[in-house]
Amino acid sequence: MKTDVCSDMSENAGPDFAKTALIPAIAQDSETGDVLMMAWMNQESYEETLRTGRVCYYSRSRKKLWRKGEESGNVQELKALYFDCDADTILVKVHQIGGAACHEGFRSCFFRRVDPQTGAVTVEGDQVFDPGIVYRKH
């Protein structure tokens, strides 16, 4: 595996948050390669992820940092972090604790499969937890 830095990459020290404040972040299971979810990171969530080793995103709906698993307990331990050639997409390879990355209780957020021929949608996989119980507000 080649790991030396290309000469034309001297400017790329990380994702380019100057280009856009929010960068898509794809979470992938570090052992199986399964794509678990996609969320957003800003500079602050990116830095917290690196500092703590637990993945932190930015919630656009709540307009604040979202520490994955803060309500469900299904945290993501950071195993590796990559960014793409344009420095505008992040890939985090994680150990998913609790078995589910999806707030609907599935292992992956990508549990709905579309048949390209018919457009029919089917659900693949089983729920790991009941979101009505896990996210019930007290």
N, CA, C and O atoms as a DFTB+ gen file, in Angstrom:
552 C
 N C O
     1  1       0.845      -1.173       0.000
     2  2       0.000       0.000       0.000
     3  2       0.892       1.238       0.000
     4  3       1.775       1.367       0.848
     5  1       0.670       2.131      -0.930
     6  2       1.461       3.348      -1.029
     7  2       0.922       4.405      -0.082
     8  3      -0.285       4.648      -0.043
     9  1       1.807       5.037       0.686
    10  2       1.360       6.022       1.657
    11  2       2.100       7.348       1.550
    12  3       1.833       8.254       2.339
    13  1       3.019       7.492       0.605
    14  2       3.727       8.765       0.520
    15  2       2.838       9.828      -0.115
    16  3       1.918       9.523      -0.874
    17  1       3.133      11.066       0.213
    18  2       2.307      12.191      -0.220
    19  2       2.748      12.655      -1.605
    20  3       3.940      12.821      -1.866
    21  1       1.784      12.859      -2.477
    22  2       2.071      13.370      -3.819
    23  2       2.479      14.835      -3.738
    24  3       1.991      15.571      -2.879
    25  1       3.353      15.251      -4.611
    26  2       3.855      16.620      -4.565
    27  2       2.762      17.649      -4.810
    28  3       2.841      18.758      -4.282
    29  1       1.740      17.314      -5.599
    30  2       0.677      18.266      -5.877
    31  2      -0.346      18.358      -4.749
    32  3      -1.319      19.103      -4.860
    33  1      -0.140      17.617      -3.676
    34  2      -1.084      17.634      -2.559
    35  2      -0.564      18.442      -1.375
    36  3      -1.113      18.342      -0.278
    37  1       0.455      19.221      -1.569
    38  2       1.065      19.951      -0.458
    39  2       0.108      20.952       0.179
    40  3       0.264      21.283       1.354
    41  1      -0.864      21.433      -0.560
    42  2      -1.826      22.392      -0.033
    43  2      -2.921      21.713       0.807
    44  3      -3.548      22.368       1.640
    45  1      -3.157      20.418       0.600
    46  2      -4.271      19.729       1.244
    47  2      -3.879      19.151       2.591
    48  3      -3.352      18.043       2.680
    49  1      -4.142      19.917       3.634
    50  2      -3.876      19.459       4.985
    51  2      -5.130      18.884       5.623
    52  3      -5.098      18.442       6.772
    53  1      -6.226      18.887       4.892
    54  2      -7.494      18.381       5.410
    55  2      -8.636      18.881       4.574
    56  3      -8.422      19.537       3.554
    57  1      -9.860      18.580       4.993
    58  2     -11.028      19.059       4.259
    59  2     -11.038      20.586       4.185
    60  3     -10.586      21.265       5.108
    61  1     -11.555      21.112       3.084
    62  2     -11.541      22.552       2.835
    63  2     -12.842      23.201       3.303
    64  3     -13.781      23.365       2.524
    65  1     -12.884      23.565       4.578
    66  2     -14.071      24.207       5.126
    67  2     -14.186      25.672       4.694
    68  3     -15.224      26.296       4.917
    69  1     -13.140      26.229       4.082
    70  2     -13.223      27.589       3.541
    71  2     -14.081      27.595       2.284
    72  3     -14.729      28.593       1.971
    73  1     -14.081      26.469       1.559
    74  2     -14.870      26.334       0.329
    75  2     -16.361      26.265       0.650
    76  3     -17.186      26.882      -0.024
    77  1     -16.690      25.499       1.697
    78  2     -18.077      25.344       2.137
    79  2     -18.061      24.987       3.620
    80  3     -17.246      24.177       4.061
    81  1     -18.956      25.591       4.379
    82  2     -18.954      25.400       5.834
    83  2     -19.371      23.997       6.255
    84  3     -18.933      23.501       7.293
    85  1     -20.221      23.354       5.446
    86  2     -20.670      21.996       5.757
    87  2     -20.211      21.048       4.661
    88  3     -20.410      21.294       3.471
    89  1     -19.594      19.959       5.094
    90  2     -19.058      18.971       4.165
    91  2     -19.745      17.640       4.440
    92  3     -19.874      17.241       5.597
    93  1     -20.194      16.937       3.381
    94  2     -20.788      15.616       3.599
    95  2     -19.767      14.644       4.172
    96  3     -18.606      14.614       3.766
    97  1     -20.241      13.848       5.133
    98  2     -19.391      12.848       5.774
    99  2     -20.096      11.499       5.682
   100  3     -21.228      11.347       6.141
   101  1     -19.430      10.541       5.095
   102  2     -19.973       9.200       4.935
   103  2     -19.338       8.312       5.988
   104  3     -18.115       8.255       6.115
   105  1     -20.188       7.615       6.748
   106  2     -19.695       6.686       7.764
   107  2     -19.743       5.272       7.205
   108  3     -20.769       4.828       6.690
   109  1     -18.623       4.574       7.314
   110  2     -18.482       3.214       6.804
   111  2     -17.976       2.323       7.930
   112  3     -17.084       2.711       8.685
   113  1     -18.547       1.129       8.040
   114  2     -18.083       0.172       9.036
   115  2     -16.649      -0.222       8.699
   116  3     -16.369      -0.667       7.586
   117  1     -15.752      -0.061       9.647
   118  2     -14.326      -0.311       9.381
   119  2     -14.017      -1.782       9.144
   120  3     -13.015      -2.099       8.504
   121  1     -14.842      -2.679       9.638
   122  2     -14.585      -4.112       9.467
   123  2     -15.272      -4.696       8.241
   124  3     -14.658      -5.456       7.492
   125  1     -16.543      -4.349       8.025
   126  2     -17.316      -4.969       6.933
   127  2     -17.312      -4.161       5.649
   128  3     -17.553      -4.703       4.570
   129  1     -17.039      -2.856       5.758
   130  2     -17.111      -1.985       4.592
   131  2     -18.512      -1.489       4.301
   132  3     -18.705      -0.729       3.351
   133  1     -19.509      -1.899       5.100
   134  2     -20.882      -1.440       4.894
   135  2     -20.965       0.078       5.071
   136  3     -20.388       0.636       6.004
   137  1     -21.688       0.737       4.164
   138  2     -21.958       2.166       4.315
   139  2     -23.092       2.290       5.325
   140  3     -24.175       1.741       5.121
   141  1     -22.844       3.008       6.408
   142  2     -23.815       3.107       7.486
   143  2     -24.712       4.327       7.385
   144  3     -25.914       4.240       7.638
   145  1     -24.139       5.461       7.018
   146  2     -24.918       6.687       6.997
   147  2     -24.150       7.809       6.312
   148  3     -22.958       7.690       6.027
   149  1     -24.853       8.883       6.060
   150  2     -24.257      10.118       5.565
   151  2     -24.783      11.236       6.446
   152  3     -25.976      11.285       6.746
   153  1     -23.914      12.119       6.855
   154  2     -24.300      13.277       7.657
   155  2     -23.391      14.432       7.238
   156  3     -22.692      14.344       6.229
   157  1     -23.404      15.489       7.998
   158  2     -22.614      16.687       7.679
   159  2     -21.624      16.975       8.782
   160  3     -21.896      16.727       9.957
   161  1     -20.472      17.501       8.400
   162  2     -19.482      17.978       9.366
   163  2     -19.146      19.424       9.048
   164  3     -19.074      19.829       7.888
   165  1     -18.942      20.190      10.108
   166  2     -18.348      21.518       9.957
   167  2     -16.961      21.457      10.596
   168  3     -16.554      20.411      11.101
   169  1     -16.255      22.546      10.574
   170  2     -14.885      22.573      11.106
   171  2     -14.853      22.111      12.561
   172  3     -13.982      21.335      12.953
   173  1     -15.804      22.592      13.356
   174  2     -15.829      22.264      14.779
   175  2     -16.094      20.771      15.019
   176  3     -15.429      20.156      15.853
   177  1     -17.050      20.189      14.301
   178  2     -17.338      18.762      14.497
   179  2     -16.178      17.897      14.005
   180  3     -15.873      16.862      14.597
   181  1     -15.537      18.327      12.922
   182  2     -14.366      17.629      12.393
   183  2     -13.245      17.601      13.436
   184  3     -12.663      16.552      13.714
   185  1     -12.959      18.760      14.000
   186  2     -11.883      18.857      14.994
   187  2     -12.208      18.059      16.256
   188  3     -11.328      17.423      16.836
   189  1     -13.479      18.094      16.680
   190  2     -13.872      17.314      17.859
   191  2     -13.715      15.816      17.589
   192  3     -13.263      15.067      18.456
   193  1     -14.089      15.388      16.386
   194  2     -13.945      13.981      16.011
   195  2     -12.490      13.546      16.118
   196  3     -12.194      12.490      16.679
   197  1     -11.590      14.349      15.587
   198  2     -10.165      14.013      15.653
   199  2      -9.647      14.028      17.090
   200  3      -8.844      13.181      17.481
   201  1     -10.117      15.001      17.865
   202  2      -9.633      15.167      19.233
   203  2     -10.120      14.047      20.162
   204  3      -9.368      13.575      21.014
   205  1     -11.384      13.623      19.995
   206  2     -11.977      12.677      20.944
   207  2     -11.963      11.229      20.474
   208  3     -12.038      10.312      21.292
   209  1     -11.867      11.010      19.152
   210  2     -11.946       9.652      18.629
   211  2     -13.362       9.120      18.549
   212  3     -13.570       7.954      18.213
   213  1     -14.340       9.961      18.855
   214  2     -15.759       9.631      18.694
   215  2     -16.324      10.582      17.654
   216  3     -16.071      11.786      17.697
   217  1     -17.099      10.029      16.711
   218  2     -17.555      10.831      15.585
   219  2     -18.626      11.820      16.015
   220  3     -19.590      11.479      16.701
   221  1     -18.419      13.046      15.587
   222  2     -19.318      14.156      15.860
   223  2     -19.696      14.777      14.522
   224  3     -18.833      15.003      13.674
   225  1     -20.971      15.050      14.332
   226  2     -21.463      15.664      13.103
   227  2     -22.071      17.020      13.430
   228  3     -22.105      17.440      14.587
   229  1     -22.546      17.694      12.396
   230  2     -23.305      18.927      12.584
   231  2     -24.731      18.656      12.120
   232  3     -24.949      18.230      10.986
   233  1     -25.694      18.902      12.994
   234  2     -27.103      18.697      12.654
   235  2     -27.655      19.971      12.020
   236  3     -27.731      21.015      12.667
   237  1     -28.037      19.874      10.758
   238  2     -28.618      21.034      10.071
   239  2     -29.990      21.373      10.635
   240  3     -30.346      22.549      10.715
   241  1     -30.767      20.370      11.027
   242  2     -32.111      20.649      11.551
   243  2     -32.058      21.287      12.940
   244  3     -32.852      22.178      13.243
   245  1     -31.135      20.839      13.777
   246  2     -31.013      21.388      15.132
   247  2     -30.068      22.581      15.202
   248  3     -30.039      23.314      16.190
   249  1     -29.289      22.760      14.124
   250  2     -28.306      23.853      14.040
   251  2     -27.306      23.820      15.204
   252  3     -27.021      24.834      15.840
   253  1     -26.784      22.601      15.455
   254  2     -25.789      22.443      16.514
   255  2     -25.011      21.154      16.287
   256  3     -25.374      20.336      15.443
   257  1     -23.933      20.986      17.057
   258  2     -23.156      19.755      16.980
   259  2     -24.023      18.576      17.395
   260  3     -24.858      18.676      18.294
   261  1     -23.800      17.464      16.720
   262  2     -24.532      16.235      17.002
   263  2     -23.510      15.148      17.254
   264  3     -22.867      14.645      16.332
   265  1     -23.377      14.803      18.496
   266  2     -22.453      13.750      18.893
   267  2     -23.169      12.420      18.711
   268  3     -24.048      12.065      19.496
   269  1     -22.789      11.694      17.680
   270  2     -23.476      10.468      17.307
   271  2     -23.634       9.558      18.511
   272  3     -22.655       9.212      19.172
   273  1     -24.875       9.171      18.792
   274  2     -25.166       8.279      19.903
   275  2     -25.470       8.975      21.213
   276  3     -25.650       8.307      22.231
   277  1     -25.533      10.319      21.219
   278  2     -25.750      11.026      22.472
   279  2     -27.112      10.700      23.090
   280  3     -27.258      10.774      24.310
   281  1     -28.099      10.345      22.287
   282  2     -29.400       9.948      22.817
   283  2     -29.571       8.436      22.820
   284  3     -30.099       7.873      23.779
   285  1     -29.128       7.776      21.756
   286  2     -29.371       6.338      21.581
   287  2     -28.324       5.456      22.245
   288  3     -28.596       4.296      22.555
   289  1     -27.143       5.989      22.463
   290  2     -26.034       5.177      22.960
   291  2     -25.276       4.477      21.843
   292  3     -24.283       3.797      22.102
   293  1     -25.734       4.634      20.599
   294  2     -25.104       3.986      19.443
   295  2     -24.002       4.889      18.878
   296  3     -24.140       5.459      17.796
   297  1     -22.927       5.002      19.621
   298  2     -21.833       5.891      19.250
   299  2     -20.958       5.268      18.170
   300  3     -20.986       4.060      17.937
   301  1     -20.194       6.118      17.528
   302  2     -19.254       5.668      16.505
   303  2     -17.836       5.995      16.955
   304  3     -17.482       7.160      17.138
   305  1     -17.031       4.954      17.129
   306  2     -15.615       5.143      17.434
   307  2     -14.871       5.307      16.121
   308  3     -15.019       4.495      15.209
   309  1     -14.083       6.343      16.030
   310  2     -13.317       6.625      14.822
   311  2     -12.160       5.647      14.692
   312  3     -11.360       5.487      15.614
   313  1     -12.079       4.994      13.535
   314  2     -10.971       4.093      13.246
   315  2     -10.036       4.704      12.203
   316  3      -8.824       4.501      12.272
   317  1     -10.580       5.446      11.242
   318  2      -9.779       6.110      10.209
   319  2     -10.620       7.234       9.610
   320  3     -11.849       7.180       9.628
   321  1      -9.954       8.238       9.088
   322  2     -10.641       9.361       8.460
   323  2      -9.910       9.711       7.177
   324  3      -8.686       9.835       7.158
   325  1     -10.677       9.869       6.106
   326  2     -10.153      10.224       4.791
   327  2     -10.930      11.413       4.255
   328  3     -12.057      11.672       4.677
   329  1     -10.319      12.135       3.322
   330  2     -11.082      13.130       2.568
   331  2     -10.728      12.966       1.105
   332  3      -9.657      12.467       0.759
   333  1     -11.651      13.397       0.248
   334  2     -11.493      13.140      -1.186
   335  2     -10.552      14.143      -1.849
   336  3     -10.054      15.069      -1.208
   337  1     -10.320      13.939      -3.141
   338  2      -9.355      14.731      -3.905
   339  2      -9.732      16.202      -4.012
   340  3      -8.852      17.042      -4.200
   341  1     -11.005      16.535      -3.899
   342  2     -11.441      17.934      -3.932
   343  2     -11.519      18.530      -2.534
   344  3     -11.841      19.709      -2.384
   345  1     -11.232      17.742      -1.520
   346  2     -11.264      18.157      -0.111
   347  2     -12.648      18.648       0.305
   348  3     -12.782      19.532       1.151
   349  1     -13.696      18.042      -0.322
   350  2     -15.051      18.484       0.014
   351  2     -15.991      17.335       0.390
   352  3     -17.209      17.513       0.417
   353  1     -15.432      16.171       0.678
   354  2     -16.202      15.040       1.190
   355  2     -15.302      14.261       2.148
   356  3     -14.111      14.072       1.900
   357  1     -15.906      13.816       3.245
   358  2     -15.169      13.097       4.278
   359  2     -15.693      11.657       4.341
   360  3     -16.889      11.410       4.193
   361  1     -14.776      10.724       4.561
   362  2     -15.127       9.330       4.814
   363  2     -14.586       8.981       6.189
   364  3     -13.383       9.070       6.433
   365  1     -15.486       8.582       7.094
   366  2     -15.044       8.119       8.408
   367  2     -15.288       6.620       8.481
   368  3     -16.401       6.145       8.257
   369  1     -14.235       5.890       8.797
   370  2     -14.368       4.455       9.021
   371  2     -14.510       4.281      10.525
   372  3     -13.681       4.753      11.303
   373  1     -15.573       3.596      10.917
   374  2     -15.959       3.574      12.323
   375  2     -16.208       2.169      12.847
   376  3     -16.440       1.222      12.095
   377  1     -16.150       2.077      14.162
   378  2     -16.681       0.913      14.875
   379  2     -18.018       1.390      15.425
   380  3     -18.065       2.263      16.291
   381  1     -19.103       0.815      14.920
   382  2     -20.450       1.214      15.329
   383  2     -20.842       0.458      16.588
   384  3     -21.043      -0.756      16.559
   385  1     -20.947       1.179      17.681
   386  2     -21.343       0.577      18.955
   387  2     -22.864       0.554      19.034
   388  3     -23.525       1.526      18.668
   389  1     -23.415      -0.552      19.509
   390  2     -24.861      -0.679      19.648
   391  2     -25.529      -1.311      18.441
   392  3     -26.717      -1.629      18.484
   393  1     -24.774      -1.498      17.360
   394  2     -25.292      -2.224      16.224
   395  2     -26.111      -1.447      15.223
   396  3     -26.399      -1.972      14.147
   397  1     -26.507      -0.205      15.526
   398  2     -27.349       0.553      14.597
   399  2     -26.837       1.976      14.437
   400  3     -26.570       2.665      15.421
   401  1     -26.704       2.405      13.197
   402  2     -26.335       3.789      12.910
   403  2     -27.566       4.643      12.617
   404  3     -27.530       5.864      12.771
   405  1     -28.650       4.003      12.196
   406  2     -29.837       4.711      11.729
   407  2     -30.784       5.062      12.876
   408  3     -31.015       4.249      13.771
   409  1     -31.330       6.280      12.840
   410  2     -32.272       6.686      13.888
   411  2     -33.609       5.939      13.783
   412  3     -34.440       6.026      14.686
   413  1     -33.817       5.197      12.670
   414  2     -35.016       4.371      12.542
   415  2     -34.766       2.957      13.079
   416  3     -35.625       2.083      12.968
   417  1     -33.586       2.745      13.660
   418  2     -33.291       1.496      14.338
   419  2     -32.595       0.439      13.505
   420  3     -32.368      -0.668      13.991
   421  1     -32.249       0.749      12.258
   422  2     -31.567      -0.213      11.392
   423  2     -30.058      -0.036      11.492
   424  3     -29.574       1.031      11.869
   425  1     -29.328      -1.075      11.156
   426  2     -27.864      -1.022      11.182
   427  2     -27.342       0.102      10.298
   428  3     -26.448       0.848      10.696
   429  1     -27.902       0.220       9.099
   430  2     -27.500       1.253       8.142
   431  2     -28.703       2.123       7.802
   432  3     -29.841       1.654       7.805
   433  1     -28.446       3.371       7.513
   434  2     -29.516       4.259       7.044
   435  2     -29.974       3.860       5.643
   436  3     -31.051       4.264       5.204
   437  1     -29.176       3.082       4.952
   438  2     -29.475       2.669       3.583
   439  2     -30.111       1.281       3.576
   440  3     -29.548       0.330       3.033
   441  1     -31.293       1.179       4.188
   442  2     -31.985      -0.107       4.269
   443  2     -33.140      -0.219       3.282
   444  3     -33.766      -1.274       3.181
   445  1     -33.428       0.847       2.558
   446  2     -34.486       0.802       1.546
   447  2     -33.855       0.581       0.174
   448  3     -33.020       1.367      -0.274
   449  1     -34.265      -0.497      -0.480
   450  2     -33.712      -0.840      -1.785
   451  2     -34.754      -0.554      -2.859
   452  3     -35.923      -0.911      -2.717
   453  1     -34.319       0.090      -3.925
   454  2     -35.193       0.413      -5.046
   455  2     -34.876      -0.534      -6.210
   456  3     -33.722      -0.667      -6.616
   457  1     -35.900      -1.179      -6.730
   458  2     -35.739      -2.031      -7.904
   459  2     -35.633      -1.113      -9.120
   460  3     -36.587      -0.397      -9.422
   461  1     -34.500      -1.114      -9.825
   462  2     -34.323      -0.210     -10.965
   463  2     -35.333      -0.435     -12.089
   464  3     -35.633       0.490     -12.844
   465  1     -35.856      -1.647     -12.203
   466  2     -36.808      -1.960     -13.275
   467  2     -38.211      -1.437     -12.990
   468  3     -38.893      -0.930     -13.881
   469  1     -38.636      -1.568     -11.720
   470  2     -40.021      -1.236     -11.387
   471  2     -40.176      -0.005     -10.505
   472  3     -41.253       0.587     -10.435
   473  1     -39.092       0.379      -9.832
   474  2     -39.184       1.483      -8.882
   475  2     -39.732       1.049      -7.532
   476  3     -39.868       1.871      -6.626
   477  1     -40.049      -0.234      -7.388
   478  2     -40.581      -0.746      -6.127
   479  2     -39.522      -0.671      -5.033
   480  3     -38.339      -0.915      -5.269
   481  1     -39.974      -0.329      -3.839
   482  2     -39.073      -0.191      -2.697
   483  2     -39.315      -1.339      -1.724
   484  3     -40.454      -1.649      -1.376
   485  1     -38.222      -1.964      -1.293
   486  2     -38.299      -3.014      -0.276
   487  2     -37.341      -2.657       0.855
   488  3     -36.356      -1.945       0.659
   489  1     -37.651      -3.167       2.036
   490  2     -36.806      -2.961       3.216
   491  2     -35.913      -4.182       3.361
   492  3     -36.386      -5.318       3.330
   493  1     -34.620      -3.940       3.518
   494  2     -33.660      -5.017       3.740
   495  2     -33.104      -4.905       5.147
   496  3     -32.724      -3.819       5.587
   497  1     -33.057      -5.996       5.836
   498  2     -32.515      -6.013       7.188
   499  2     -33.603      -5.889       8.229
   500  3     -34.771      -5.665       7.912
   501  1     -33.202      -6.037       9.468
   502  2     -34.121      -5.974      10.599
   503  2     -33.760      -4.786      11.475
   504  3     -32.610      -4.349      11.518
   505  1     -34.762      -4.278      12.168
   506  2     -34.492      -3.217      13.129
   507  2     -33.697      -3.786      14.294
   508  3     -34.002      -4.863      14.807
   509  1     -32.674      -3.045      14.703
   510  2     -31.847      -3.429      15.838
   511  2     -32.485      -2.926      17.134
   512  3     -32.365      -3.558      18.184
   513  1     -33.170      -1.773      17.045
   514  2     -33.876      -1.231      18.206
   515  2     -35.149      -0.532      17.757
   516  3     -35.317      -0.197      16.584
   517  1     -36.041      -0.319      18.716
   518  2     -37.300       0.372      18.476
   519  2     -37.075       1.859      18.747
   520  3     -36.849       2.251      19.892
   521  1     -37.136       2.693      17.702
   522  2     -36.875       4.121      17.915
   523  2     -37.901       4.791      18.827
   524  3     -37.582       5.791      19.471
   525  1     -39.109       4.271      18.895
   526  2     -40.128       4.836      19.790
   527  2     -39.735       4.722      21.246
   528  3     -40.095       5.571      22.062
   529  1     -38.997       3.675      21.576
   530  2     -38.525       3.481      22.942
   531  2     -37.239       4.264      23.193
   532  3     -37.106       4.942      24.213
   533  1     -36.303       4.168      22.267
   534  2     -34.989       4.791      22.444
   535  2     -35.065       6.310      22.476
   536  3     -34.385       6.947      23.280
   537  1     -35.879       6.891      21.617
   538  2     -35.917       8.360      21.501
   539  2     -37.104       8.992      22.222
   540  3     -37.397      10.170      22.014
   541  1     -37.778       8.235      23.055
   542  2     -38.918       8.793      23.793
   543  2     -38.415       9.939      24.678
   544  3     -37.473       9.780      25.454
   545  1     -39.055      11.070      24.541
   546  2     -38.677      12.243      25.332
   547  2     -39.278      12.138      26.731
   548  3     -40.441      11.772      26.899
   549  1     -38.470      12.462      27.716
   550  2     -38.927      12.374      29.114
   551  2     -39.411      13.730      29.572
   552  3     -39.838      13.879      30.717
